[in-house]
Structures are given as C-alpha cells and as structure tokens.
Amino acid sequence: MSRGPILVIGGGGHALVVIEAARRVGFEVIGVYDDADRCVAVDRLGVRKVGRLGEVGLRASAGLGDVPAIVAVGDLRTRESLVASLPGPFATVVHPDASVEPSAMIGEGVYVGPRAVVHTLARVGAHAIINTGAIVEHECEVGPAAHIAPGAILAGRVRVGAGSMIGLGSRVLPGVRVGSRAVVGAGAAVIRDVPDGTTVIGVPARVLTRAGPRAASALG
C-alpha cells in the first residue's frame, strides 16, 4: 500500500537503512538532503539529491513543503539542530519486521528498525531512533531525539532523556533513569540513575565523563 512521497534528511549510513525501511512500508523516497559531494544514498540506492543540509529549511520554496520528511542523521547534536530548524510535516518509519504493541505511543519523525521491540505502554518521543534489535520494554519512556542503539535493552519503566545515546548491546535495569544528553557506552550495564550530560561505561556502569555525548562518540 502506497503511503505517498517522503524526503530523507541525511544521506549517510543511517539514511541507507531508513530509506530501505521506508520503501518496504510503501513510502516513495523522492529525495535526500546531504552535504557530501558523493552522497552514499544517491550512489548506492539511486535516490535523488535535492539539496544540502543547510537548504532543508528552504524546502517549501522548492515546492517540497508539504512532503513529509524524516531526519536520518546519526549524530545526535546535528540531528537535534536539524529537527529544531524544520517545520513539519514529519514522517514516522517503522520497519515491517519491528514489533510495536498497540498500546505503545510512537512520536513523529521516529525510526524503528528491524527486529526492534517497543512493548506495552512504552512511549517513544519525536525523532528518536529505536535501532536494529533494540528492546524498549513495558512503560519505558524514550525522550525526543534519543537513540537506542542496535541490541540495547531498556527493561521495564526505564526513562531516557532527550538527545541521549544508549550504546550498542547495553542494558538498563528496571526503573532506572538516564538523563538528557547522556551516553551509555557499548555493552554497559546500568544499575543506577545517570545524570544529565554524563557518560557511563562498564559492568556495572561507572561515570567516565560529564562532558556530554561528543566526548564519548566512539563508545557506540
């Protein structure tokens, strides 16, 4: 079933998976915005490049203002900046192999990847990423523009703040709160609350830095 046209903001690796998922659920990807001279999405998936990231705010003047868009940029700060600069409408893309319970709430501009699970009464904020194989258990709250990386698990009633990264294969125990713009390193086991802007690593997770997500981008 056709869902109509969609624009993808970003043309790198994360955009590739968003584009293919969008196509599988019936969107027609009519163009991407990206700064690279040789855009991966253009070269490998045959999508038309319609402009650079700095031109996204001009899409209405290009006759594309009514076309829903999804921000497919992995870097969280760039992602938040783009979202803040854009008027709607936004599209939500849920891969056909994902499982989202009827009682869960998914915000606009969200991407949910293959084999991801969003369970009963969970809430996923606008423009968040629930990546491949991630599990968001019952009554969890994932803040706007947060990224739950591949294989990460949020146990029941976990809260993740806006713009935070929950790294590859990490685990967050029931009822724990991860603050805004925090980073949980790959493979970590989080057993207590993580303050805003803090990076934690290890099993059990310990504080590495309070400098924010950019200082720990290599952690996954």
BELUR-V566950 format. One record per residue. N is the residue number from 1. SS is DSSP state (H for helix, E for strand, C for the rest). OMEGA is omega as a letter, one per 20 degrees, with the letter a starting at -180 (* if undefined). Layout:
BEGIN
n: [N;N]
ss: [SS;SS]
omega: [OMEGA;OMEGA]
END
This chain:
BEGIN
n: [1;2;3;4;5;6;7;8;9;10;11;12;13;14;15;16;17;18;19;20;21;22;23;24;25;26;27;28;29;30;31;32;33;34;35;36;37;38;39;40;41;42;43;44;45;46;47;48;49;50;51;52;53;54;55;56;57;58;59;60;61;62;63;64;65;66;67;68;69;70;71;72;73;74;75;76;77;78;79;80;81;82;83;84;85;86;87;88;89;90;91;92;93;94;95;96;97;98;99;100;101;102;103;104;105;106;107;108;109;110;111;112;113;114;115;116;117;118;119;120;121;122;123;124;125;126;127;128;129;130;131;132;133;134;135;136;137;138;139;140;141;142;143;144;145;146;147;148;149;150;151;152;153;154;155;156;157;158;159;160;161;162;163;164;165;166;167;168;169;170;171;172;173;174;175;176;177;178;179;180;181;182;183;184;185;186;187;188;189;190;191;192;193;194;195;196;197;198;199;200;201;202;203;204;205;206;207;208;209;210;211;212;213;214;215;216;217;218;219;220]
ss: [C;C;C;E;E;E;E;E;E;C;C;C;H;H;H;H;H;H;H;H;H;H;H;H;C;C;E;E;E;E;E;E;E;C;C;C;C;C;C;H;H;H;H;H;H;C;C;C;E;E;E;C;H;H;H;H;H;H;C;C;C;C;C;C;C;C;C;C;E;E;E;C;C;C;C;H;H;H;H;H;H;H;H;H;H;C;C;C;C;E;C;C;E;E;C;C;C;C;E;E;C;C;C;C;E;E;C;C;C;C;E;E;C;C;C;C;E;E;C;C;C;C;E;E;C;C;C;C;E;E;C;C;C;C;E;E;C;C;C;C;E;E;C;C;C;C;E;E;C;C;C;C;E;E;C;C;C;C;E;E;C;C;C;C;E;E;C;C;C;C;E;E;C;C;C;C;E;E;C;C;C;C;E;E;C;C;C;C;E;E;C;C;C;E;C;C;C;C;E;E;E;C;E;C;C;E;E;E;E;C;C;C;H;H;H;H;H;H;H;C]
omega: [a;r;r;a;r;r;r;a;a;a;a;a;r;r;r;a;r;a;a;r;r;r;a;r;r;r;r;a;a;r;r;r;a;a;a;r;r;a;a;a;r;a;a;a;r;r;a;r;a;r;r;a;a;a;a;a;a;a;r;r;r;r;a;a;a;a;r;a;r;r;a;r;a;a;a;a;r;r;r;r;r;r;a;a;a;r;r;j;r;r;r;a;r;a;a;r;r;r;r;a;a;a;r;r;a;a;a;r;a;r;r;a;a;r;r;r;r;a;a;r;r;r;a;a;a;r;r;r;r;a;a;r;r;r;r;a;a;r;r;r;r;a;a;r;r;a;r;a;a;r;r;a;r;r;a;r;r;r;r;a;a;r;a;r;r;a;a;r;a;a;r;a;a;r;a;r;r;a;r;r;r;r;r;a;a;r;a;r;a;a;r;a;r;a;r;r;a;r;r;r;r;a;i;a;r;a;r;a;r;a;r;a;a;a;a;a;a;a;a;*]
END
